[in-house]
Amino acid sequence: MTNLRLCYQTVEFGKLDIHLCTLRNKQEFYDPTGIAEQLGICSASWPLFGVIWPSSLVLAHFILDYETGSKRILEVGCGMALSSLLLNKQCDDITATDYHPEVKTFLQRNTLLNDDRAIAFEQVDWTAKSDNLGLFDMIIGSDLLYEDAHIELLAAFIAAHSKPVCEVIIVDPGRGRKNKLSSRMMEFGFSSFHQKPNHTDYLDEAFKGYILKFERS
């Protein structure tokens, strides 16, 4: 990350603080050996993992007081992994995943910034036939549906890593694909429910998206 300009910030959740090292802005780019390019990540999309998006904040605030108990939790497409860091701070059993090659480095740095235990991480491709993740009681994610092709890939990935009894929480910013995802999830045996977040006064602008909840029992 030598040539990247970084930003340090703190996200407050009441009396709980999560400290983050992120990219300074969405114009940063550093892929000297072409690792990201080989994965199909172009220079324009390269920095998208490295900033805090509104959907990420909505997800983190939603799960702050969510009943997680002893559930094994997976964050899909974690990016800066704000929700994973928050759940880790609360001593939940959290595993983070992303496709971007730099996510693991930032996750390790931010875990240290928060003086917490290491978070399990695996770099995964939704199209891969297998991985080492296993099954989860709860799967979370935010802002994951950028293209129509992602609907089938995400639904199949979630289904492949869900225990028979599982709940899924996805925050979608309103890209017009939530209903298609819901239909596919119902085919995998999940019930579907959409809701607006109760409040988003921590955001600079009104949130136009939804919290998507899927349950299988």
Residue, then its C-alpha position, 0 to 999 in steps of 0.5 A: m500500500t506504499n503509493l496509496r493515500l489513506c484516511y483514518q476515521t472513527v465510526e461511533f455506535g453510541k459508546l462503541d468506537i470502530h477505528l478504520c484505515t480506509l482509502r482517502n477517496k475513490q480515485e486511489f489505485y495501486d496494482p503494480t504487479g497486475i494481481a487485481e487486473q488478472l482477477g478482472i478488477c479494472s482501475a475504475s472499480w479497484p478502489l470501491f472496496g476501500v471506502i465506507w459506503p452508506s449501505s455499509l453504515v446501514l448494515a452495521h447500525f442494523i446489526l448493532d443490537y441484533e440478536t446474534g447469540s452463538k451464531r456463526i456469521l459470514e459477511v459477504g463482499c465485506g470491503m472495509a468490513l465495518s460490520s465484521l469489525l463491529l461484530n468482532k468487537q462484540c465477540d461474535d463468531i464472524t468470518a469475512t470474505d471478499y474478492h479484492p486482493e487488498v481487503k485482507t491487508f486492510l482487515q488485518r490493519n483495522t483489527l489491530l487498530n481496534d485492539d481486537r482478535a484476528i478476524a477469519f478471512e477468505q478471499v472468495d470468488w462467487t463462481a468458484k466450485s468450492d472453498n473452505l468456508g463451510l456453513f453458517d447460521m447467519i449471512i450478512g452483506s451490503d451493496l452487492l448487486y452491481e449487475d444482473a449476473h450478480i443476482e444468481l451468483l450471490a443467491a447460489f453462494i448464500a445457499a451453498h453456505s447456509k445451514p438448514v436453519c439460516e437467516v440472511i441480511i442484505v442491505d441494498p441501496g436501491r439498484g433495482r435488483k432486490n425483487k429478483l434476488s428475493s425471488r431466487m432466494m425463495e426458490f432456495g427455500f427462504s422466506s423474504f421480507h423487505q424493510k426500510p431502516n428505522h433511522t439514518d440520521y448518521l448518513d449525509e443523505a436520505f437512504k433510498g434502499y432497503i434492508l432485505k431479510f431472508e430466513r429458512s427454518 
